Amino acid sequence: IAHRALPQYLRAIPYSFYKTGVPTEGNHIVASYDEEKVVVYQAYRPDIAAAAVKNQHLACEGSAFKLTRMSWIKTNFLWMMYRSGWAQKKNQERILAIRLKRENFEEILDDAVV
């Protein structure tokens, strides 16, 4: 994972500063992270997102969220916005920032197909 570690909140930085930390060669994941968590973004239907925000958990009682459904995560907010049609595509109208434990994120990477 390549980028500067960020504090618990997300902050905006100028692109000119951002691009100085982005590797120019090889395969890299650019993400906001700290020692314990990596921020990923997911697009959801409004009802799933509302329940997740209210309960601070995706798989909460009364939510239509399904653990068996495949879902794409992105480490880049603008890429997620683009892929979700700027949050206009059906069932992708809400974008959530989710802080995953680093060990869980790394486990996802181990299982990923490129």
TIFI-159329 format. One record per atom (N, C-alpha, C): y, x, z; chain; atom name; residue in one letter. Coordinates in nm, 3 decimals. Atoms other than C-alpha are relative to their C-alpha. Layout:
<node y="Y" x="X" z="Z" chain="A" name="CA" resn="A"/>
...
***
This chain:
<node y="-0.116" x="0.086" z="0.000" chain="A" name="N" resn="I"/>
<node y="0.000" x="0.000" z="0.000" chain="A" name="CA" resn="I"/>
<node y="0.122" x="0.091" z="0.000" chain="A" name="C" resn="I"/>
<node y="-0.115" x="-0.087" z="0.012" chain="A" name="N" resn="A"/>
<node y="0.323" x="0.157" z="-0.108" chain="A" name="CA" resn="A"/>
<node y="0.130" x="-0.078" z="0.012" chain="A" name="C" resn="A"/>
<node y="-0.135" x="0.051" z="-0.017" chain="A" name="N" resn="H"/>
<node y="0.666" x="0.059" z="0.016" chain="A" name="CA" resn="H"/>
<node y="0.045" x="0.036" z="0.141" chain="A" name="C" resn="H"/>
<node y="-0.050" x="-0.026" z="-0.134" chain="A" name="N" resn="R"/>
<node y="0.886" x="0.104" z="0.316" chain="A" name="CA" resn="R"/>
<node y="-0.038" x="-0.116" z="0.092" chain="A" name="C" resn="R"/>
<node y="0.035" x="0.104" z="-0.097" chain="A" name="N" resn="A"/>
<node y="0.774" x="-0.084" z="0.626" chain="A" name="CA" resn="A"/>
<node y="0.125" x="-0.077" z="0.038" chain="A" name="C" resn="A"/>
<node y="-0.111" x="0.087" z="-0.037" chain="A" name="N" resn="L"/>
<node y="0.994" x="-0.378" z="0.718" chain="A" name="CA" resn="L"/>
<node y="-0.020" x="-0.053" z="0.142" chain="A" name="C" resn="L"/>
<node y="0.014" x="0.061" z="-0.133" chain="A" name="N" resn="P"/>
<node y="1.068" x="-0.529" z="1.058" chain="A" name="CA" resn="P"/>
<node y="-0.063" x="-0.139" z="-0.010" chain="A" name="C" resn="P"/>
<node y="0.067" x="0.129" z="-0.004" chain="A" name="N" resn="Q"/>
<node y="0.927" x="-0.868" z="1.162" chain="A" name="CA" resn="Q"/>
<node y="0.064" x="-0.106" z="-0.090" chain="A" name="C" resn="Q"/>
<node y="-0.066" x="0.095" z="0.090" chain="A" name="N" resn="Y"/>
<node y="1.181" x="-1.054" z="0.948" chain="A" name="CA" resn="Y"/>
<node y="0.011" x="0.063" z="-0.138" chain="A" name="C" resn="Y"/>
<node y="-0.017" x="-0.051" z="0.136" chain="A" name="N" resn="L"/>
<node y="1.222" x="-1.023" z="0.574" chain="A" name="CA" resn="L"/>
<node y="0.149" x="0.018" z="-0.025" chain="A" name="C" resn="L"/>
<node y="-0.141" x="-0.023" z="0.029" chain="A" name="N" resn="R"/>
<node y="1.546" x="-0.871" z="0.460" chain="A" name="CA" resn="R"/>
<node y="0.014" x="0.038" z="-0.147" chain="A" name="C" resn="R"/>
<node y="-0.027" x="-0.034" z="0.140" chain="A" name="N" resn="A"/>
<node y="1.698" x="-0.832" z="0.117" chain="A" name="CA" resn="A"/>
<node y="0.057" x="0.141" z="-0.006" chain="A" name="C" resn="A"/>
<node y="-0.054" x="-0.134" z="0.023" chain="A" name="N" resn="I"/>
<node y="1.769" x="-0.486" z="-0.015" chain="A" name="CA" resn="I"/>
<node y="0.040" x="0.009" z="-0.146" chain="A" name="C" resn="I"/>
<node y="-0.040" x="-0.016" z="0.141" chain="A" name="N" resn="P"/>
<node y="1.946" x="-0.378" z="-0.335" chain="A" name="CA" resn="P"/>
<node y="-0.115" x="0.054" z="-0.084" chain="A" name="C" resn="P"/>
<node y="0.106" x="-0.045" z="0.090" chain="A" name="N" resn="Y"/>
<node y="1.714" x="-0.327" z="-0.631" chain="A" name="CA" resn="Y"/>
<node y="0.005" x="0.151" z="-0.019" chain="A" name="C" resn="Y"/>
<node y="-0.012" x="-0.144" z="0.019" chain="A" name="N" resn="S"/>
<node y="1.851" x="0.025" z="-0.677" chain="A" name="CA" resn="S"/>
<node y="-0.067" x="0.077" z="0.115" chain="A" name="C" resn="S"/>
<node y="0.067" x="-0.061" z="-0.114" chain="A" name="N" resn="F"/>
<node y="1.723" x="0.110" z="-0.328" chain="A" name="CA" resn="F"/>
<node y="-0.151" x="-0.026" z="-0.008" chain="A" name="C" resn="F"/>
<node y="0.140" x="0.040" z="0.009" chain="A" name="N" resn="Y"/>
<node y="1.395" x="-0.079" z="-0.378" chain="A" name="CA" resn="Y"/>
<node y="-0.077" x="0.088" z="-0.099" chain="A" name="C" resn="Y"/>
<node y="0.075" x="-0.072" z="0.103" chain="A" name="N" resn="K"/>
<node y="1.299" x="0.100" z="-0.699" chain="A" name="CA" resn="K"/>
<node y="-0.023" x="0.147" z="0.033" chain="A" name="C" resn="K"/>
<node y="0.023" x="-0.139" z="-0.038" chain="A" name="N" resn="T"/>
<node y="1.329" x="0.443" z="-0.536" chain="A" name="CA" resn="T"/>
<node y="-0.131" x="0.017" z="0.077" chain="A" name="C" resn="T"/>
<node y="0.124" x="-0.008" z="-0.076" chain="A" name="N" resn="G"/>
<node y="1.022" x="0.360" z="-0.325" chain="A" name="CA" resn="G"/>
<node y="-0.123" x="-0.047" z="-0.075" chain="A" name="C" resn="G"/>
<node y="0.112" x="0.053" z="0.079" chain="A" name="N" resn="V"/>
<node y="0.805" x="0.217" z="-0.603" chain="A" name="CA" resn="V"/>
<node y="-0.065" x="0.115" z="-0.077" chain="A" name="C" resn="V"/>
<node y="0.068" x="-0.107" z="0.074" chain="A" name="N" resn="P"/>
<node y="0.541" x="0.456" z="-0.739" chain="A" name="CA" resn="P"/>
<node y="0.011" x="-0.023" z="-0.151" chain="A" name="C" resn="P"/>
<node y="-0.013" x="0.011" z="0.145" chain="A" name="N" resn="T"/>
<node y="0.574" x="0.529" z="-1.110" chain="A" name="CA" resn="T"/>
<node y="-0.132" x="0.024" z="-0.073" chain="A" name="C" resn="T"/>
<node y="0.130" x="-0.027" z="0.063" chain="A" name="N" resn="E"/>
<node y="0.211" x="0.630" z="-1.175" chain="A" name="CA" resn="E"/>
<node y="-0.112" x="-0.053" z="0.089" chain="A" name="C" resn="E"/>
<node y="0.117" x="0.044" z="-0.074" chain="A" name="N" resn="G"/>
<node y="-0.130" x="0.501" z="-1.074" chain="A" name="CA" resn="G"/>
<node y="0.002" x="-0.148" z="0.032" chain="A" name="C" resn="G"/>
<node y="0.011" x="0.140" z="-0.042" chain="A" name="N" resn="N"/>
<node y="-0.241" x="0.169" z="-0.928" chain="A" name="CA" resn="N"/>
<node y="0.045" x="-0.013" z="0.145" chain="A" name="C" resn="N"/>
<node y="-0.056" x="0.015" z="-0.133" chain="A" name="N" resn="H"/>
<node y="-0.046" x="0.052" z="-0.625" chain="A" name="CA" resn="H"/>
<node y="0.027" x="-0.147" z="0.027" chain="A" name="C" resn="H"/>
<node y="-0.043" x="0.132" z="-0.043" chain="A" name="N" resn="I"/>
<node y="0.023" x="-0.262" z="-0.429" chain="A" name="CA" resn="I"/>
<node y="0.132" x="0.019" z="0.071" chain="A" name="C" resn="I"/>
<node y="-0.131" x="-0.007" z="-0.062" chain="A" name="N" resn="V"/>
<node y="0.387" x="-0.306" z="-0.341" chain="A" name="CA" resn="V"/>
<node y="0.016" x="-0.125" z="0.084" chain="A" name="C" resn="V"/>
<node y="-0.004" x="0.114" z="-0.090" chain="A" name="N" resn="A"/>
<node y="0.433" x="-0.529" z="-0.037" chain="A" name="CA" resn="A"/>
<node y="0.094" x="0.028" z="0.117" chain="A" name="C" resn="A"/>
<node y="-0.069" x="-0.012" z="-0.128" chain="A" name="N" resn="S"/>
<node y="0.636" x="-0.595" z="0.274" chain="A" name="CA" resn="S"/>
<node y="-0.109" x="0.002" z="0.107" chain="A" name="C" resn="S"/>
<node y="0.106" x="-0.014" z="-0.099" chain="A" name="N" resn="Y"/>
<node y="0.429" x="-0.485" z="0.572" chain="A" name="CA" resn="Y"/>
<node y="0.052" x="0.076" z="0.122" chain="A" name="C" resn="Y"/>
<node y="-0.022" x="-0.087" z="-0.114" chain="A" name="N" resn="D"/>
<node y="0.425" x="-0.328" z="0.914" chain="A" name="CA" resn="D"/>
<node y="-0.137" x="0.052" z="0.042" chain="A" name="C" resn="D"/>
<node y="0.126" x="-0.059" z="-0.042" chain="A" name="N" resn="E"/>
<node y="0.150" x="-0.160" z="1.117" chain="A" name="CA" resn="E"/>
<node y="-0.112" x="-0.103" z="0.010" chain="A" name="C" resn="E"/>
<node y="0.101" x="0.102" z="-0.027" chain="A" name="N" resn="E"/>
<node y="-0.028" x="-0.491" z="1.182" chain="A" name="CA" resn="E"/>
<node y="-0.017" x="-0.104" z="-0.109" chain="A" name="C" resn="E"/>
<node y="0.005" x="0.113" z="0.093" chain="A" name="N" resn="K"/>
<node y="0.054" x="-0.737" z="0.903" chain="A" name="CA" resn="K"/>
<node y="0.053" x="0.037" z="-0.138" chain="A" name="C" resn="K"/>
<node y="-0.048" x="-0.009" z="0.139" chain="A" name="N" resn="V"/>
<node y="0.108" x="-0.766" z="0.527" chain="A" name="CA" resn="V"/>
<node y="0.048" x="-0.139" z="-0.038" chain="A" name="C" resn="V"/>
<node y="-0.052" x="0.130" z="0.043" chain="A" name="N" resn="V"/>
<node y="0.324" x="-1.044" z="0.384" chain="A" name="CA" resn="V"/>
<node y="-0.053" x="-0.031" z="-0.140" chain="A" name="C" resn="V"/>
<node y="0.044" x="0.049" z="0.130" chain="A" name="N" resn="V"/>
<node y="0.166" x="-1.242" z="0.101" chain="A" name="CA" resn="V"/>
<node y="0.063" x="-0.138" z="-0.020" chain="A" name="C" resn="V"/>
<node y="-0.060" x="0.130" z="0.033" chain="A" name="N" resn="Y"/>
<node y="0.292" x="-1.552" z="-0.077" chain="A" name="CA" resn="Y"/>
<node y="-0.105" x="-0.085" z="-0.069" chain="A" name="C" resn="Y"/>
<node y="0.089" x="0.096" z="0.063" chain="A" name="N" resn="Q"/>
<node y="0.100" x="-1.864" z="-0.176" chain="A" name="CA" resn="Q"/>
<node y="0.079" x="-0.126" z="-0.031" chain="A" name="C" resn="Q"/>
<node y="-0.063" x="0.126" z="0.041" chain="A" name="N" resn="A"/>
<node y="0.204" x="-2.180" z="-0.358" chain="A" name="CA" resn="A"/>
<node y="-0.091" x="-0.115" z="0.041" chain="A" name="C" resn="A"/>
<node y="0.075" x="0.115" z="-0.048" chain="A" name="N" resn="Y"/>
<node y="0.098" x="-2.516" z="-0.213" chain="A" name="CA" resn="Y"/>
<node y="0.068" x="-0.131" z="-0.037" chain="A" name="C" resn="Y"/>
<node y="-0.057" x="0.134" z="0.010" chain="A" name="N" resn="R"/>
<node y="0.145" x="-2.888" z="-0.250" chain="A" name="CA" resn="R"/>
<node y="0.090" x="-0.022" z="0.121" chain="A" name="C" resn="R"/>
<node y="-0.093" x="0.024" z="-0.111" chain="A" name="N" resn="P"/>
<node y="0.426" x="-3.023" z="-0.032" chain="A" name="CA" resn="P"/>
<node y="-0.069" x="-0.043" z="0.130" chain="A" name="C" resn="P"/>
<node y="0.064" x="0.047" z="-0.123" chain="A" name="N" resn="D"/>
<node y="0.191" x="-3.199" z="0.214" chain="A" name="CA" resn="D"/>
<node y="-0.077" x="0.112" z="0.071" chain="A" name="C" resn="D"/>
<node y="0.073" x="-0.112" z="-0.061" chain="A" name="N" resn="I"/>
<node y="-0.025" x="-2.888" z="0.271" chain="A" name="CA" resn="I"/>
<node y="0.099" x="0.097" z="0.064" chain="A" name="C" resn="I"/>
<node y="-0.101" x="-0.093" z="-0.052" chain="A" name="N" resn="A"/>
<node y="0.282" x="-2.667" z="0.315" chain="A" name="CA" resn="A"/>
<node y="0.067" x="-0.057" z="0.126" chain="A" name="C" resn="A"/>
<node y="-0.066" x="0.061" z="-0.117" chain="A" name="N" resn="A"/>
<node y="0.448" x="-2.912" z="0.557" chain="A" name="CA" resn="A"/>
<node y="-0.090" x="0.006" z="0.123" chain="A" name="C" resn="A"/>
<node y="0.093" x="-0.007" z="-0.113" chain="A" name="N" resn="A"/>
<node y="0.135" x="-2.929" z="0.776" chain="A" name="CA" resn="A"/>
<node y="-0.016" x="0.143" z="0.049" chain="A" name="C" resn="A"/>
<node y="0.015" x="-0.141" z="-0.038" chain="A" name="N" resn="A"/>
<node y="0.098" x="-2.550" z="0.770" chain="A" name="CA" resn="A"/>
<node y="0.121" x="0.050" z="0.078" chain="A" name="C" resn="A"/>
<node y="-0.121" x="-0.044" z="-0.069" chain="A" name="N" resn="V"/>
<node y="0.459" x="-2.492" z="0.872" chain="A" name="CA" resn="V"/>
<node y="0.007" x="-0.065" z="0.138" chain="A" name="C" resn="V"/>
<node y="-0.005" x="0.071" z="-0.128" chain="A" name="N" resn="K"/>
<node y="0.442" x="-2.755" z="1.146" chain="A" name="CA" resn="K"/>
<node y="-0.099" x="0.057" z="0.101" chain="A" name="C" resn="K"/>
<node y="0.106" x="-0.046" z="-0.089" chain="A" name="N" resn="N"/>
<node y="0.115" x="-2.624" z="1.291" chain="A" name="CA" resn="N"/>
<node y="-0.019" x="0.151" z="0.003" chain="A" name="C" resn="N"/>
<node y="0.011" x="-0.146" z="0.010" chain="A" name="N" resn="Q"/>
<node y="0.158" x="-2.255" z="1.195" chain="A" name="CA" resn="Q"/>
<node y="-0.143" x="0.044" z="-0.029" chain="A" name="C" resn="Q"/>
<node y="0.138" x="-0.029" z="0.038" chain="A" name="N" resn="H"/>
<node y="-0.193" x="-2.262" z="1.049" chain="A" name="CA" resn="H"/>
<node y="-0.033" x="-0.082" z="-0.123" chain="A" name="C" resn="H"/>
<node y="0.033" x="0.073" z="0.123" chain="A" name="N" resn="L"/>
<node y="-0.327" x="-2.359" z="0.706" chain="A" name="CA" resn="L"/>
<node y="-0.109" x="-0.104" z="0.022" chain="A" name="C" resn="L"/>
<node y="0.115" x="0.089" z="-0.017" chain="A" name="N" resn="A"/>
<node y="-0.658" x="-2.512" z="0.811" chain="A" name="CA" resn="A"/>
<node y="0.013" x="-0.081" z="0.128" chain="A" name="C" resn="A"/>
<node y="-0.024" x="0.078" z="-0.121" chain="A" name="N" resn="C"/>
<node y="-0.516" x="-2.752" z="1.068" chain="A" name="CA" resn="C"/>
<node y="-0.049" x="-0.144" z="-0.020" chain="A" name="C" resn="C"/>
<node y="0.047" x="0.138" z="0.005" chain="A" name="N" resn="E"/>
<node y="-0.631" x="-3.104" z="1.152" chain="A" name="CA" resn="E"/>
<node y="0.098" x="-0.086" z="-0.079" chain="A" name="C" resn="E"/>
<node y="-0.082" x="0.089" z="0.081" chain="A" name="N" resn="G"/>
<node y="-0.506" x="-3.360" z="0.903" chain="A" name="CA" resn="G"/>
<node y="0.053" x="0.062" z="-0.128" chain="A" name="C" resn="G"/>
<node y="-0.047" x="-0.067" z="0.122" chain="A" name="N" resn="S"/>
<node y="-0.431" x="-3.102" z="0.633" chain="A" name="CA" resn="S"/>
<node y="-0.104" x="-0.014" z="-0.111" chain="A" name="C" resn="S"/>
<node y="0.089" x="0.005" z="0.116" chain="A" name="N" resn="A"/>
<node y="-0.576" x="-3.129" z="0.283" chain="A" name="CA" resn="A"/>
<node y="-0.044" x="0.140" z="-0.045" chain="A" name="C" resn="A"/>
<node y="0.037" x="-0.138" z="0.033" chain="A" name="N" resn="F"/>
<node y="-0.613" x="-2.748" z="0.276" chain="A" name="CA" resn="F"/>
<node y="-0.151" x="0.016" z="0.011" chain="A" name="C" resn="F"/>
<node y="0.144" x="-0.025" z="-0.001" chain="A" name="N" resn="K"/>
<node y="-0.967" x="-2.638" z="0.190" chain="A" name="CA" resn="K"/>
<node y="-0.026" x="0.150" z="-0.009" chain="A" name="C" resn="K"/>
<node y="0.036" x="-0.141" z="0.002" chain="A" name="N" resn="L"/>
<node y="-1.107" x="-2.296" z="0.273" chain="A" name="CA" resn="L"/>
<node y="-0.090" x="0.035" z="-0.117" chain="A" name="C" resn="L"/>
<node y="0.093" x="-0.025" z="0.110" chain="A" name="N" resn="T"/>
<node y="-1.357" x="-2.335" z="-0.012" chain="A" name="CA" resn="T"/>
<node y="0.070" x="0.006" z="-0.136" chain="A" name="C" resn="T"/>
<node y="-0.073" x="-0.002" z="0.126" chain="A" name="N" resn="R"/>
<node y="-1.087" x="-2.361" z="-0.279" chain="A" name="CA" resn="R"/>
<node y="0.060" x="0.137" z="-0.022" chain="A" name="C" resn="R"/>
<node y="-0.057" x="-0.131" z="0.030" chain="A" name="N" resn="M"/>
<node y="-0.991" x="-2.038" z="-0.451" chain="A" name="CA" resn="M"/>
<node y="0.153" x="-0.012" z="-0.006" chain="A" name="C" resn="M"/>
<node y="-0.145" x="0.001" z="0.001" chain="A" name="N" resn="S"/>
<node y="-0.626" x="-1.950" z="-0.409" chain="A" name="CA" resn="S"/>
<node y="0.049" x="0.141" z="-0.032" chain="A" name="C" resn="S"/>
<node y="-0.059" x="-0.129" z="0.036" chain="A" name="N" resn="W"/>
<node y="-0.411" x="-1.672" z="-0.553" chain="A" name="CA" resn="W"/>
<node y="0.104" x="0.037" z="0.103" chain="A" name="C" resn="W"/>
<node y="-0.107" x="-0.049" z="-0.085" chain="A" name="N" resn="I"/>
<node y="-0.201" x="-1.461" z="-0.322" chain="A" name="CA" resn="I"/>
<node y="0.074" x="0.109" z="-0.076" chain="A" name="C" resn="I"/>
<node y="-0.083" x="-0.102" z="0.063" chain="A" name="N" resn="K"/>
<node y="0.083" x="-1.241" z="-0.434" chain="A" name="CA" resn="K"/>
<node y="0.077" x="0.072" z="0.111" chain="A" name="C" resn="K"/>
<node y="-0.080" x="-0.075" z="-0.097" chain="A" name="N" resn="T"/>
<node y="0.262" x="-0.966" z="-0.244" chain="A" name="CA" resn="T"/>
<node y="0.147" x="0.004" z="-0.039" chain="A" name="C" resn="T"/>
<node y="-0.137" x="-0.003" z="0.051" chain="A" name="N" resn="N"/>
<node y="0.578" x="-1.019" z="-0.447" chain="A" name="CA" resn="N"/>
<node y="0.051" x="-0.144" z="-0.014" chain="A" name="C" resn="N"/>
<node y="-0.054" x="0.135" z="0.001" chain="A" name="N" resn="F"/>
<node y="0.789" x="-1.331" z="-0.389" chain="A" name="CA" resn="F"/>
<node y="0.044" x="-0.044" z="-0.139" chain="A" name="C" resn="F"/>
<node y="-0.048" x="0.040" z="0.133" chain="A" name="N" resn="L"/>
<node y="0.952" x="-1.332" z="-0.733" chain="A" name="CA" resn="L"/>
<node y="-0.115" x="-0.020" z="-0.098" chain="A" name="C" resn="L"/>
<node y="0.117" x="0.019" z="0.086" chain="A" name="N" resn="W"/>
<node y="0.617" x="-1.292" z="-0.906" chain="A" name="CA" resn="W"/>
<node y="-0.066" x="-0.134" z="0.031" chain="A" name="C" resn="W"/>
<node y="0.056" x="0.131" z="-0.037" chain="A" name="N" resn="M"/>
<node y="0.485" x="-1.592" z="-0.709" chain="A" name="CA" resn="M"/>
<node y="0.089" x="-0.112" z="-0.053" chain="A" name="C" resn="M"/>
<node y="-0.090" x="0.104" z="0.052" chain="A" name="N" resn="M"/>
<node y="0.794" x="-1.792" z="-0.803" chain="A" name="CA" resn="M"/>
<node y="-0.019" x="-0.017" z="-0.151" chain="A" name="C" resn="M"/>
<node y="0.021" x="0.007" z="0.144" chain="A" name="N" resn="Y"/>
<node y="0.744" x="-1.705" z="-1.170" chain="A" name="CA" resn="Y"/>
<node y="-0.132" x="-0.071" z="-0.032" chain="A" name="C" resn="Y"/>
<node y="0.133" x="0.056" z="0.027" chain="A" name="N" resn="R"/>
<node y="0.370" x="-1.791" z="-1.162" chain="A" name="CA" resn="R"/>
<node y="-0.009" x="-0.149" z="0.036" chain="A" name="C" resn="R"/>
<node y="0.001" x="0.141" z="-0.039" chain="A" name="N" resn="S"/>
<node y="0.442" x="-2.124" z="-0.991" chain="A" name="CA" resn="S"/>
<node y="0.102" x="-0.082" z="-0.080" chain="A" name="C" resn="S"/>
<node y="-0.100" x="0.070" z="0.080" chain="A" name="N" resn="G"/>
<node y="0.699" x="-2.216" z="-1.256" chain="A" name="CA" resn="G"/>
<node y="0.127" x="-0.025" z="0.080" chain="A" name="C" resn="G"/>
<node y="-0.117" x="0.010" z="-0.087" chain="A" name="N" resn="W"/>
<node y="0.979" x="-2.153" z="-1.007" chain="A" name="CA" resn="W"/>
<node y="-0.014" x="-0.121" z="0.092" chain="A" name="C" resn="W"/>
<node y="0.037" x="0.108" z="-0.093" chain="A" name="N" resn="A"/>
<node y="0.802" x="-2.395" z="-0.769" chain="A" name="CA" resn="A"/>
<node y="0.017" x="-0.138" z="-0.062" chain="A" name="C" resn="A"/>
<node y="-0.010" x="0.128" z="0.070" chain="A" name="N" resn="Q"/>
<node y="0.809" x="-2.670" z="-1.032" chain="A" name="CA" resn="Q"/>
<node y="-0.136" x="-0.050" z="-0.049" chain="A" name="C" resn="Q"/>
<node y="0.132" x="0.044" z="0.046" chain="A" name="N" resn="K"/>
<node y="0.439" x="-2.677" z="-1.132" chain="A" name="CA" resn="K"/>
<node y="-0.061" x="-0.096" z="0.102" chain="A" name="C" resn="K"/>
<node y="0.065" x="0.098" z="-0.087" chain="A" name="N" resn="K"/>
<node y="0.237" x="-2.967" z="-0.993" chain="A" name="CA" resn="K"/>
<node y="-0.089" x="0.072" z="0.101" chain="A" name="C" resn="K"/>
<node y="0.077" x="-0.054" z="-0.113" chain="A" name="N" resn="N"/>
<node y="0.081" x="-2.884" z="-0.655" chain="A" name="CA" resn="N"/>
<node y="0.035" x="0.144" z="0.035" chain="A" name="C" resn="N"/>
<node y="-0.048" x="-0.135" z="-0.034" chain="A" name="N" resn="Q"/>
<node y="0.278" x="-2.556" z="-0.638" chain="A" name="CA" resn="Q"/>
<node y="0.148" x="-0.004" z="0.034" chain="A" name="C" resn="Q"/>
<node y="-0.143" x="0.021" z="-0.025" chain="A" name="N" resn="E"/>
<node y="0.613" x="-2.692" z="-0.524" chain="A" name="CA" resn="E"/>
<node y="0.053" x="0.069" z="0.125" chain="A" name="C" resn="E"/>
<node y="-0.043" x="-0.069" z="-0.123" chain="A" name="N" resn="R"/>
<node y="0.620" x="-2.504" z="-0.192" chain="A" name="CA" resn="R"/>
<node y="-0.064" x="0.138" z="0.005" chain="A" name="C" resn="R"/>
<node y="0.048" x="-0.138" z="-0.011" chain="A" name="N" resn="I"/>
<node y="0.591" x="-2.128" z="-0.151" chain="A" name="CA" resn="I"/>
<node y="0.009" x="0.042" z="0.147" chain="A" name="C" resn="I"/>
<node y="0.004" x="-0.045" z="-0.138" chain="A" name="N" resn="L"/>
<node y="0.484" x="-1.997" z="0.188" chain="A" name="CA" resn="L"/>
<node y="-0.015" x="0.151" z="0.007" chain="A" name="C" resn="L"/>
<node y="0.021" x="-0.142" z="-0.033" chain="A" name="N" resn="A"/>
<node y="0.521" x="-1.643" z="0.319" chain="A" name="CA" resn="A"/>
<node y="-0.099" x="0.002" z="0.115" chain="A" name="C" resn="A"/>
<node y="0.107" x="-0.003" z="-0.099" chain="A" name="N" resn="I"/>
<node y="0.206" x="-1.568" z="0.515" chain="A" name="CA" resn="I"/>
<node y="-0.021" x="0.144" z="0.044" chain="A" name="C" resn="I"/>
<node y="0.024" x="-0.134" z="-0.055" chain="A" name="N" resn="R"/>
<node y="0.160" x="-1.269" z="0.743" chain="A" name="CA" resn="R"/>
<node y="-0.149" x="0.013" z="0.031" chain="A" name="C" resn="R"/>
<node y="0.143" x="-0.025" z="-0.020" chain="A" name="N" resn="L"/>
<node y="-0.200" x="-1.151" z="0.712" chain="A" name="CA" resn="L"/>
<node y="-0.019" x="0.126" z="0.082" chain="A" name="C" resn="L"/>
<node y="0.036" x="-0.124" z="-0.069" chain="A" name="N" resn="K"/>
<node y="-0.355" x="-0.903" z="0.949" chain="A" name="CA" resn="K"/>
<node y="-0.039" x="0.102" z="-0.106" chain="A" name="C" resn="K"/>
<node y="0.030" x="-0.103" z="0.100" chain="A" name="N" resn="R"/>
<node y="-0.384" x="-0.574" z="0.764" chain="A" name="CA" resn="R"/>
<node y="-0.149" x="0.015" z="-0.026" chain="A" name="C" resn="R"/>
<node y="0.144" x="-0.013" z="0.021" chain="A" name="N" resn="E"/>
<node y="-0.758" x="-0.555" z="0.821" chain="A" name="CA" resn="E"/>
<node y="-0.054" x="-0.115" z="-0.086" chain="A" name="C" resn="E"/>
<node y="0.042" x="0.113" z="0.085" chain="A" name="N" resn="N"/>
<node y="-0.796" x="-0.902" z="0.664" chain="A" name="CA" resn="N"/>
<node y="0.045" x="0.022" z="-0.144" chain="A" name="C" resn="N"/>
<node y="-0.051" x="-0.029" z="0.134" chain="A" name="N" resn="F"/>
<node y="-0.579" x="-0.801" z="0.369" chain="A" name="CA" resn="F"/>
<node y="-0.087" x="0.106" z="-0.067" chain="A" name="C" resn="F"/>
<node y="0.083" x="-0.105" z="0.055" chain="A" name="N" resn="E"/>
<node y="-0.784" x="-0.487" z="0.319" chain="A" name="CA" resn="E"/>
<node y="-0.142" x="-0.050" z="-0.032" chain="A" name="C" resn="E"/>
<node y="0.130" x="0.063" z="0.029" chain="A" name="N" resn="E"/>
<node y="-1.105" x="-0.693" z="0.337" chain="A" name="CA" resn="E"/>
<node y="0.006" x="-0.081" z="-0.130" chain="A" name="C" resn="E"/>
<node y="-0.021" x="0.075" z="0.125" chain="A" name="N" resn="I"/>
<node y="-0.968" x="-0.919" z="0.064" chain="A" name="CA" resn="I"/>
<node y="-0.001" x="0.097" z="-0.118" chain="A" name="C" resn="I"/>
<node y="-0.003" x="-0.100" z="0.106" chain="A" name="N" resn="L"/>
<node y="-0.898" x="-0.610" z="-0.146" chain="A" name="CA" resn="L"/>
<node y="-0.139" x="0.054" z="-0.031" chain="A" name="C" resn="L"/>
<node y="0.138" x="-0.051" z="0.021" chain="A" name="N" resn="D"/>
<node y="-1.252" x="-0.483" z="-0.093" chain="A" name="CA" resn="D"/>
<node y="-0.083" x="-0.098" z="-0.081" chain="A" name="C" resn="D"/>
<node y="0.076" x="0.102" z="0.071" chain="A" name="N" resn="D"/>
<node y="-1.385" x="-0.815" z="-0.229" chain="A" name="CA" resn="D"/>
<node y="0.061" x="-0.038" z="-0.134" chain="A" name="C" resn="D"/>
<node y="-0.073" x="0.040" z="0.122" chain="A" name="N" resn="A"/>
<node y="-1.135" x="-0.837" z="-0.518" chain="A" name="CA" resn="A"/>
<node y="-0.070" x="0.048" z="-0.126" chain="A" name="C" resn="A"/>
<node y="0.050" x="-0.035" z="0.133" chain="A" name="N" resn="V"/>
<node y="-1.232" x="-0.829" z="-0.883" chain="A" name="CA" resn="V"/>
<node y="0.122" x="0.033" z="-0.084" chain="A" name="C" resn="V"/>
<node y="-0.113" x="-0.041" z="0.084" chain="A" name="N" resn="V"/>
<node y="-0.997" x="-0.638" z="-1.114" chain="A" name="CA" resn="V"/>
<node y="-0.034" x="-0.022" z="-0.144" chain="A" name="C" resn="V"/>
***
